[in-house]
Amino acid sequence: MQRTRFTTSLLVGVAVAAVSGCVSVDPQTGPPRPPRAESGGPAQDVIPQIVQPPGREALETIVEP
């Protein structure tokens, strides 16, 4: 019974600390944003590139003892 009360009070304390840490911020108080670049042409579509990790090369460089 004592563990349940301790756990409950701990969880409530953590929840209160988490909620009290939340602060609303006015969007105008942040640093100024740089102006957007105006482009006359259409935006380029960027295709994601899949790159293989260097795992095979790393395994090939290991020398057997």
Secondary structure, DSSP 4 states (H G I P E B T S, - for coil): -HHHHHHHHHHHHHHHHHHHT-----GGGSPPPPPPPP-SSPPPPPPP-----THHHHHHHPPP-
